[in-house]
Amino acid sequence: MSGEGIGEEGLGCGRRGEMIEEIQGYLTTMKEILDQMKSLLEGLPQEALDWRPIEGEGELATNSLAVMAAHLAGSGTYLIKEVIGRQPVQRDREAEFATRGVNASTLKARLDAAAKIIEQVLSPLTAGQMEEDRKYRDRTATVRWIILHVIEHTALHLGHMQLTRQLWLARNRK
């Protein structure tokens, strides 16, 4: 979709309410990453979803596939809906990291729900709104920076999920 209809000041989604091309690209990227995550959850027993390659606490401990899926659904929803969209969410970050016993379909539904929220909040943004500032943690960041941070954070954990699944499969290969 082209940026036609966007005024000189960079405001507006287009004459026909079209999504700006930049947002369309971000949403496509997020969908691809989340779809890959969902595919990593498929065909695994509950034990695999809850398995951590390195148990314990501290910087060497790792997270399970279930924890990473729950965390990404929670963090994406929080950053996009609450920080960018300024709509409060009830996030329990600690509970994300304690996720256990949640089946693949429920985890995939959480990722789908996060994707839907991300699309709902980002779709109507205008080019001008991409430069607006939002308070994020102890600093101020632009809407664009926060979106890119969400993509980067999600892609990073996709890699962790890929490795965790590979380690599980290698460990359990008979």
MARGU-871650 format. One line per 3 residues: number of its first residue (from 0); their letters; for each residue y negated, x negated, z of N, C-alpha, C, CB. Coordinates in nm, 3 decimals. Glycine has a CB too. Example, Ala and Ser with C-alpha at 12.3 -4.5 7.8 and 13.67 -1.06 7.14 Angstrom:
# MARGU-871650
0> AS> 0.569,-1.319,0.780,0.450,-1.230,0.780,0.330,-1.320,0.780,0.447,-1.131,0.905  0.225,-1.285,0.708,0.106,-1.367,0.714,-0.003,-1.290,0.787,0.060,-1.408,0.572 $
# end
This chain:
# MARGU-871650
0> MSG> 0.117,-0.085,0.000,0.000,0.000,0.000,-0.123,-0.089,0.000,0.000,0.096,0.121  -0.217,-0.060,-0.081,-0.337,-0.143,-0.090,-0.438,-0.103,0.014,-0.398,-0.135,-0.229  -0.539,-0.185,0.030,-0.646,-0.158,0.124,-0.756,-0.074,0.063,-0.702,-0.287,0.177 $
3> EGI> -0.729,-0.006,-0.049,-0.831,0.075,-0.113,-0.882,0.180,-0.016,-0.777,0.141,-0.239  -1.009,0.206,-0.024,-1.069,0.308,0.060,-1.120,0.254,0.192,-0.970,0.416,0.086  -1.095,0.128,0.221,-1.147,0.069,0.343,-1.290,0.028,0.315,-1.060,-0.052,0.391 $
6> GEE> -1.379,0.076,0.396,-1.522,0.053,0.374,-1.562,-0.091,0.395,-1.603,0.140,0.465  -1.685,-0.122,0.357,-1.740,-0.258,0.371,-1.725,-0.310,0.513,-1.887,-0.260,0.330  -1.739,-0.221,0.611,-1.732,-0.264,0.750,-1.588,-0.277,0.798,-1.807,-0.167,0.838 $
9> GLG> -1.491,-0.250,0.708,-1.352,-0.269,0.743,-1.294,-0.157,0.826,-1.336,-0.397,0.817  -1.359,-0.044,0.830,-1.310,0.067,0.912,-1.245,0.172,0.825,-1.424,0.128,0.994  -1.148,0.241,0.882,-1.082,0.350,0.812,-0.949,0.308,0.755,-1.169,0.403,0.702 $
12> CGR> -0.854,0.399,0.756,-0.720,0.370,0.706,-0.713,0.388,0.556,-0.618,0.457,0.774  -0.815,0.436,0.495,-0.812,0.463,0.352,-0.853,0.606,0.328,-0.673,0.435,0.293  -0.885,0.637,0.204,-0.934,0.771,0.172,-0.834,0.879,0.204,-0.972,0.780,0.028 $
15> RGE> -0.707,0.850,0.186,-0.605,0.953,0.207,-0.533,0.933,0.341,-0.504,0.951,0.094  -0.595,0.865,0.433,-0.534,0.840,0.563,-0.420,0.741,0.556,-0.486,0.970,0.622  -0.421,0.656,0.453,-0.315,0.558,0.437,-0.325,0.450,0.543,-0.320,0.495,0.298 $
18> MIE> -0.211,0.400,0.583,-0.206,0.292,0.679,-0.257,0.164,0.613,-0.062,0.273,0.733  -0.331,0.084,0.688,-0.378,-0.041,0.629,-0.258,-0.133,0.604,-0.484,-0.111,0.721  -0.268,-0.213,0.502,-0.158,-0.299,0.457,-0.112,-0.395,0.567,-0.199,-0.377,0.334 $
21> EIQ> -0.205,-0.447,0.642,-0.171,-0.541,0.749,-0.077,-0.475,0.851,-0.298,-0.591,0.818  -0.110,-0.355,0.894,-0.027,-0.283,0.991,0.108,-0.251,0.930,-0.097,-0.153,1.038  0.108,-0.209,0.806,0.233,-0.178,0.737,0.326,-0.301,0.739,0.206,-0.133,0.591 $
24> GYL> 0.270,-0.419,0.715,0.349,-0.542,0.720,0.404,-0.570,0.859,0.265,-0.659,0.673  0.322,-0.551,0.961,0.367,-0.573,1.098,0.480,-0.477,1.134,0.250,-0.558,1.197  0.465,-0.350,1.096,0.568,-0.251,1.128,0.699,-0.280,1.056,0.519,-0.111,1.091 $
27> TTM> 0.689,-0.325,0.932,0.809,-0.362,0.856,0.881,-0.477,0.925,0.774,-0.400,0.711  0.806,-0.577,0.966,0.865,-0.692,1.035,0.932,-0.650,1.165,0.757,-0.798,1.063  0.864,-0.569,1.245,0.922,-0.523,1.372,1.049,-0.442,1.348,0.820,-0.440,1.451 $
30> KEI> 1.047,-0.355,1.248,1.166,-0.274,1.219,1.283,-0.364,1.183,1.137,-0.174,1.105  1.258,-0.465,1.100,1.365,-0.557,1.060,1.422,-0.630,1.181,1.313,-0.657,0.958  1.337,-0.676,1.270,1.383,-0.749,1.389,1.462,-0.655,1.480,1.263,-0.810,1.465 $
33> LDQ> 1.410,-0.536,1.504,1.478,-0.442,1.593,1.611,-0.396,1.533,1.390,-0.321,1.621  1.616,-0.379,1.402,1.744,-0.343,1.337,1.847,-0.453,1.354,1.722,-0.315,1.187  1.804,-0.578,1.344,1.895,-0.690,1.367,1.946,-0.690,1.510,1.826,-0.824,1.335 $
36> MKS> 1.858,-0.660,1.604,1.899,-0.654,1.745,2.003,-0.546,1.766,1.777,-0.628,1.836  1.978,-0.430,1.709,2.073,-0.319,1.725,2.209,-0.356,1.667,2.019,-0.191,1.656  2.210,-0.426,1.554,2.338,-0.464,1.494,2.414,-0.564,1.582,2.315,-0.524,1.354 $
39> LLE> 2.343,-0.646,1.659,2.408,-0.741,1.749,2.479,-0.672,1.866,2.306,-0.839,1.802  2.439,-0.550,1.896,2.499,-0.475,2.007,2.626,-0.402,1.964,2.398,-0.375,2.063  2.642,-0.383,1.836,2.754,-0.303,1.785,2.887,-0.375,1.797,2.729,-0.266,1.640 $
42> GLP> 2.990,-0.293,1.824,3.127,-0.342,1.824,3.164,-0.430,1.942,3.150,-0.417,1.701  3.082,-0.432,2.044,3.111,-0.514,2.161,3.150,-0.426,2.279,2.990,-0.602,2.198  3.246,-0.474,2.361,3.279,-0.399,2.482,3.166,-0.411,2.584,3.412,-0.449,2.542 $
45> QEA> 3.168,-0.325,2.684,3.066,-0.327,2.788,3.057,-0.464,2.854,3.095,-0.220,2.894  3.170,-0.526,2.873,3.173,-0.659,2.936,3.087,-0.758,2.857,3.319,-0.710,2.947  3.091,-0.750,2.726,3.013,-0.841,2.641,2.863,-0.812,2.653,3.057,-0.831,2.494 $
48> LDW> 2.828,-0.685,2.661,2.686,-0.648,2.672,2.626,-0.699,2.804,2.670,-0.495,2.663  2.708,-0.706,2.908,2.661,-0.749,3.040,2.683,-0.897,3.067,2.730,-0.668,3.146  2.753,-0.966,2.980,2.788,-1.106,3.001,2.667,-1.198,2.986,2.898,-1.149,2.904 $
51> RPI> 2.658,-1.292,3.076,2.552,-1.394,3.072,2.618,-1.530,3.052,2.465,-1.393,3.202  2.581,-1.604,2.948,2.643,-1.735,2.925,2.632,-1.828,3.044,2.582,-1.800,2.805  2.519,-1.825,3.113,2.499,-1.907,3.232,2.453,-1.814,3.344,2.396,-2.024,3.208 $
54> EGE> 2.538,-1.796,3.442,2.505,-1.709,3.557,2.411,-1.780,3.651,2.633,-1.666,3.631  2.359,-1.707,3.745,2.277,-1.765,3.850,2.131,-1.731,3.834,2.294,-1.913,3.852  2.051,-1.807,3.903,1.906,-1.787,3.903,1.839,-1.915,3.857,1.855,-1.745,4.045 $
57> GEL> 1.713,-1.904,3.823,1.638,-2.023,3.787,1.628,-2.043,3.637,1.700,-2.144,3.849  1.569,-2.154,3.600,1.535,-2.176,3.459,1.655,-2.196,3.369,1.446,-2.293,3.447  1.772,-2.234,3.422,1.889,-2.253,3.337,1.971,-2.126,3.320,1.975,-2.361,3.395 $
60> ATN> 1.949,-2.025,3.403,2.023,-1.899,3.391,1.981,-1.828,3.262,1.997,-1.808,3.515  2.074,-1.752,3.206,2.047,-1.679,3.083,2.058,-1.529,3.107,2.144,-1.722,2.970  2.012,-1.452,3.011,2.019,-1.306,3.020,2.128,-1.253,2.930,1.884,-1.243,2.982 $
63> SLA> 2.174,-1.135,2.962,2.276,-1.068,2.882,2.211,-0.998,2.763,2.355,-0.967,2.968  2.294,-0.955,2.670,2.244,-0.877,2.556,2.177,-0.748,2.605,2.360,-0.843,2.458  2.237,-0.684,2.705,2.180,-0.559,2.758,2.043,-0.584,2.819,2.274,-0.496,2.862 $
66> VMA> 2.031,-0.691,2.896,1.902,-0.724,2.958,1.796,-0.749,2.851,1.915,-0.846,3.050  1.832,-0.828,2.750,1.733,-0.861,2.647,1.690,-0.737,2.569,1.790,-0.964,2.551  1.784,-0.647,2.537,1.748,-0.523,2.466,1.656,-0.437,2.553,1.875,-0.443,2.427 $
69> AHL> 1.690,-0.422,2.681,1.608,-0.341,2.772,1.470,-0.404,2.790,1.677,-0.325,2.909  1.467,-0.536,2.804,1.339,-0.605,2.823,1.249,-0.591,2.700,1.363,-0.754,2.852  1.306,-0.605,2.582,1.224,-0.595,2.460,1.173,-0.454,2.437,1.303,-0.641,2.339 $
72> AGS> 1.254,-0.355,2.468,1.207,-0.216,2.457,1.093,-0.194,2.557,1.323,-0.116,2.484  1.108,-0.246,2.678,1.005,-0.228,2.780,0.877,-0.305,2.751,1.058,-0.271,2.913  0.891,-0.430,2.712,0.771,-0.511,2.688,0.696,-0.464,2.564,0.808,-0.660,2.674 $
75> GTY> 0.769,-0.430,2.458,0.704,-0.381,2.336,0.628,-0.252,2.362,0.808,-0.359,2.227  0.691,-0.161,2.434,0.627,-0.034,2.467,0.502,-0.058,2.552,0.725,0.059,2.541  0.515,-0.142,2.653,0.401,-0.171,2.740,0.284,-0.232,2.663,0.444,-0.264,2.852 $
78> LIK> 0.312,-0.338,2.588,0.203,-0.408,2.519,0.137,-0.322,2.412,0.256,-0.537,2.456  0.216,-0.247,2.339,0.157,-0.166,2.232,0.095,-0.039,2.286,0.263,-0.132,2.127  0.169,0.036,2.366,0.117,0.166,2.411,0.010,0.152,2.520,0.232,0.253,2.464 $
81> EVI> 0.038,0.068,2.620,-0.057,0.059,2.731,-0.172,-0.037,2.702,0.015,0.016,2.858  -0.141,-0.157,2.656,-0.247,-0.255,2.637,-0.330,-0.222,2.513,-0.189,-0.398,2.626  -0.265,-0.199,2.400,-0.340,-0.167,2.278,-0.385,-0.022,2.277,-0.256,-0.197,2.153 $
84> GRQ> -0.292,0.070,2.302,-0.322,0.213,2.292,-0.394,0.273,2.412,-0.198,0.288,2.270  -0.399,0.195,2.520,-0.466,0.240,2.643,-0.408,0.371,2.696,-0.615,0.255,2.618  -0.276,0.383,2.684,-0.204,0.500,2.736,-0.105,0.447,2.840,-0.129,0.580,2.620 $
87> PVQ> -0.118,0.490,2.963,-0.032,0.433,3.068,0.117,0.460,3.043,-0.072,0.490,3.203  0.197,0.361,3.076,0.343,0.375,3.070,0.399,0.342,3.208,0.406,0.281,2.959  0.514,0.393,3.235,0.582,0.364,3.361,0.686,0.257,3.335,0.648,0.494,3.422 $
90> RDR> 0.644,0.132,3.340,0.735,0.022,3.314,0.783,-0.040,3.445,0.666,-0.085,3.226  0.913,-0.064,3.451,0.971,-0.134,3.565,1.034,-0.262,3.512,1.077,-0.044,3.640  0.953,-0.366,3.502,0.998,-0.493,3.443,1.118,-0.551,3.518,0.883,-0.593,3.444 $
93> EAE> 1.115,-0.542,3.649,1.227,-0.595,3.729,1.358,-0.524,3.693,1.198,-0.578,3.881  1.352,-0.393,3.671,1.473,-0.317,3.635,1.526,-0.359,3.498,1.443,-0.164,3.635  1.438,-0.398,3.408,1.481,-0.445,3.275,1.576,-0.563,3.292,1.359,-0.486,3.187 $
96> FAT> 1.542,-0.654,3.384,1.622,-0.775,3.403,1.744,-0.753,3.491,1.536,-0.883,3.464  1.758,-0.632,3.545,1.876,-0.597,3.625,1.969,-0.504,3.547,1.834,-0.530,3.758  1.940,-0.481,3.420,2.020,-0.388,3.339,2.166,-0.431,3.336,1.964,-0.380,3.196 $
99> RGV> 2.253,-0.337,3.369,2.398,-0.357,3.368,2.464,-0.222,3.348,2.449,-0.426,3.500  2.576,-0.223,3.278,2.653,-0.100,3.263,2.592,0.000,3.166,2.670,-0.035,3.395  2.500,-0.043,3.083,2.436,0.045,2.985,2.504,0.022,2.850,2.280,0.020,2.976 $
102> NAS> 2.554,0.129,2.789,2.629,0.112,2.664,2.538,0.084,2.545,2.713,0.237,2.636  2.601,0.040,2.437,2.526,0.000,2.316,2.442,0.114,2.260,2.622,-0.050,2.209  2.497,0.238,2.260,2.418,0.348,2.202,2.292,0.375,2.282,2.501,0.475,2.194 $
105> TLK> 2.299,0.363,2.413,2.180,0.384,2.497,2.079,0.272,2.473,2.218,0.391,2.646  2.126,0.149,2.464,2.036,0.036,2.438,1.970,0.050,2.301,2.112,-0.097,2.446  2.048,0.090,2.201,1.991,0.110,2.067,1.890,0.224,2.068,2.103,0.139,1.965 $
108> ARL> 1.917,0.329,2.146,1.822,0.440,2.156,1.691,0.393,2.220,1.882,0.557,2.238  1.700,0.304,2.318,1.578,0.248,2.380,1.497,0.169,2.278,1.614,0.158,2.501  1.566,0.089,2.198,1.496,0.011,2.095,1.434,0.104,1.990,1.593,-0.088,2.027 $
111> DAA> 1.506,0.211,1.953,1.451,0.309,1.859,1.328,0.378,1.916,1.557,0.414,1.823  1.334,0.413,2.045,1.219,0.479,2.109,1.098,0.385,2.111,1.255,0.523,2.254  1.122,0.257,2.140,1.013,0.160,2.138,0.955,0.148,1.998,1.062,0.021,2.188 $
114> AKI> 1.041,0.144,1.896,0.994,0.134,1.757,0.908,0.254,1.720,1.114,0.122,1.660  0.948,0.370,1.765,0.871,0.492,1.736,0.733,0.487,1.801,0.948,0.618,1.784  0.728,0.444,1.925,0.599,0.432,1.995,0.510,0.329,1.926,0.621,0.391,2.144 $
117> IEQ> 0.570,0.216,1.889,0.494,0.111,1.821,0.434,0.166,1.692,0.584,-0.012,1.790  0.513,0.239,1.615,0.462,0.297,1.490,0.352,0.400,1.517,0.575,0.361,1.411  0.372,0.486,1.616,0.272,0.589,1.647,0.138,0.529,1.689,0.324,0.680,1.759 $
120> VLS> 0.142,0.422,1.766,0.018,0.361,1.814,-0.049,0.277,1.706,0.046,0.275,1.937  0.031,0.202,1.632,-0.029,0.110,1.534,-0.069,0.177,1.403,0.067,-0.001,1.505  0.004,0.276,1.358,-0.022,0.337,1.227,-0.166,0.380,1.204,0.066,0.456,1.210 $
123> PLT> -0.230,0.445,1.299,-0.368,0.490,1.272,-0.476,0.384,1.291,-0.399,0.605,1.359  -0.438,0.262,1.333,-0.541,0.161,1.357,-0.616,0.127,1.228,-0.478,0.034,1.416  -0.742,0.101,1.244,-0.826,0.061,1.132,-0.842,-0.091,1.132,-0.965,0.131,1.139 $
126> AGQ> -0.891,-0.144,1.022,-0.914,-0.288,1.013,-1.012,-0.333,1.122,-0.968,-0.325,0.873  -1.112,-0.254,1.149,-1.209,-0.288,1.253,-1.147,-0.291,1.392,-1.324,-0.189,1.251  -1.053,-0.202,1.418,-0.989,-0.197,1.549,-0.899,-0.319,1.574,-0.907,-0.069,1.562 $
129> MEE> -0.854,-0.384,1.468,-0.770,-0.502,1.483,-0.845,-0.616,1.553,-0.720,-0.549,1.347  -0.978,-0.613,1.545,-1.060,-0.717,1.607,-1.109,-0.679,1.746,-1.179,-0.748,1.519  -1.078,-0.558,1.790,-1.122,-0.517,1.924,-1.049,-0.597,2.030,-1.099,-0.367,1.945 $
132> DRK> -1.117,-0.616,2.142,-1.058,-0.687,2.255,-0.987,-0.592,2.349,-1.165,-0.766,2.329  -0.880,-0.645,2.409,-0.807,-0.573,2.513,-0.782,-0.673,2.625,-0.672,-0.511,2.458  -0.777,-0.621,2.745,-0.744,-0.703,2.862,-0.592,-0.718,2.866,-0.798,-0.640,2.997 $
135> YRD> -0.546,-0.841,2.865,-0.403,-0.871,2.868,-0.379,-0.979,2.972,-0.350,-0.915,2.727  -0.306,-0.944,3.075,-0.283,-1.033,3.188,-0.417,-1.080,3.242,-0.196,-1.153,3.147  -0.440,-1.210,3.243,-0.563,-1.262,3.302,-0.664,-1.304,3.196,-0.533,-1.379,3.393 $
138> RTA> -0.652,-1.248,3.078,-0.743,-1.286,2.970,-0.774,-1.168,2.881,-0.685,-1.401,2.887  -0.859,-1.194,2.783,-0.892,-1.096,2.682,-0.834,-1.144,2.550,-1.048,-1.074,2.671  -0.773,-1.052,2.475,-0.714,-1.088,2.345,-0.744,-0.975,2.247,-0.558,-1.111,2.358 $
141> TVR> -0.746,-1.010,2.119,-0.770,-0.907,2.018,-0.643,-0.826,1.998,-0.816,-0.970,1.884  -0.661,-0.706,1.945,-0.547,-0.620,1.912,-0.452,-0.694,1.818,-0.596,-0.486,1.847  -0.506,-0.761,1.720,-0.424,-0.837,1.625,-0.339,-0.942,1.697,-0.514,-0.906,1.519 $
144> WII> -0.400,-1.018,1.790,-0.328,-1.120,1.863,-0.213,-1.058,1.942,-0.422,-1.196,1.957  -0.238,-0.945,2.005,-0.134,-0.880,2.086,-0.019,-0.834,1.996,-0.193,-0.759,2.163  -0.050,-0.777,1.880,0.057,-0.735,1.787,0.140,-0.857,1.746,-0.003,-0.665,1.662 $
147> LHV> 0.073,-0.965,1.709,0.145,-1.086,1.669,0.227,-1.143,1.784,0.047,-1.191,1.617  0.175,-1.133,1.905,0.249,-1.178,2.024,0.376,-1.094,2.043,0.160,-1.168,2.150  0.366,-0.965,2.024,0.484,-0.877,2.036,0.589,-0.918,1.933,0.444,-0.727,2.018 $
150> IEH> 0.546,-0.941,1.810,0.641,-0.982,1.704,0.705,-1.115,1.741,0.569,-0.992,1.566  0.624,-1.212,1.783,0.675,-1.344,1.819,0.774,-1.335,1.936,0.559,-1.439,1.856  0.739,-1.262,2.039,0.823,-1.246,2.158,0.955,-1.179,2.121,0.749,-1.163,2.266 $
153> TAL> 0.948,-1.077,2.039,1.068,-1.004,1.997,1.158,-1.094,1.912,1.029,-0.878,1.919  1.099,-1.169,1.819,1.177,-1.258,1.734,1.243,-1.370,1.816,1.088,-1.318,1.623  1.173,-1.422,1.915,1.228,-1.525,2.002,1.355,-1.474,2.070,1.124,-1.569,2.106 $
156> HLG> 1.346,-1.354,2.127,1.462,-1.297,2.196,1.572,-1.254,2.099,1.419,-1.180,2.280  1.537,-1.223,1.975,1.641,-1.197,1.875,1.729,-1.322,1.862,1.577,-1.160,1.736  1.667,-1.437,1.857,1.743,-1.562,1.851,1.832,-1.580,1.973,1.650,-1.680,1.838 $
159> HMQ> 1.780,-1.548,2.091,1.861,-1.557,2.212,1.980,-1.461,2.202,1.776,-1.524,2.338  1.955,-1.342,2.151,2.063,-1.244,2.139,2.169,-1.291,2.038,2.006,-1.107,2.095  2.126,-1.351,1.929,2.221,-1.402,1.830,2.311,-1.508,1.892,2.147,-1.460,1.707 $
162> LTR> 2.251,-1.601,1.964,2.330,-1.706,2.029,2.423,-1.650,2.135,2.237,-1.810,2.091  2.375,-1.556,2.213,2.459,-1.497,2.318,2.579,-1.428,2.258,2.377,-1.397,2.403  2.559,-1.353,2.150,2.672,-1.287,2.085,2.769,-1.391,2.029,2.622,-1.194,1.972 $
165> QLW> 2.717,-1.495,1.965,2.804,-1.600,1.910,2.886,-1.667,2.021,2.721,-1.705,1.834  2.822,-1.696,2.133,2.893,-1.758,2.244,3.001,-1.666,2.300,2.794,-1.796,2.355  2.969,-1.536,2.310,3.068,-1.439,2.357,3.188,-1.436,2.262,3.004,-1.298,2.368 $
168> LAR> 3.161,-1.426,2.134,3.270,-1.418,2.036,3.354,-1.545,2.038,3.214,-1.393,1.895  3.291,-1.662,2.047,3.364,-1.788,2.049,3.449,-1.799,2.177,3.266,-1.907,2.039  3.393,-1.756,2.286,3.461,-1.762,2.416,3.584,-1.671,2.419,3.365,-1.722,2.529 $
171> NRK> 3.578,-1.563,2.348,3.684,-1.463,2.354,3.773,-1.462,2.232,3.624,-1.327,2.371  3.759,-1.561,2.147,3.844,-1.573,2.029,3.981,-1.622,2.073,3.782,-1.670,1.923  4.079,-1.551,2.033,4.218,-1.588,2.072,4.290,-1.651,1.957,4.297,-1.466,2.123 $
# end
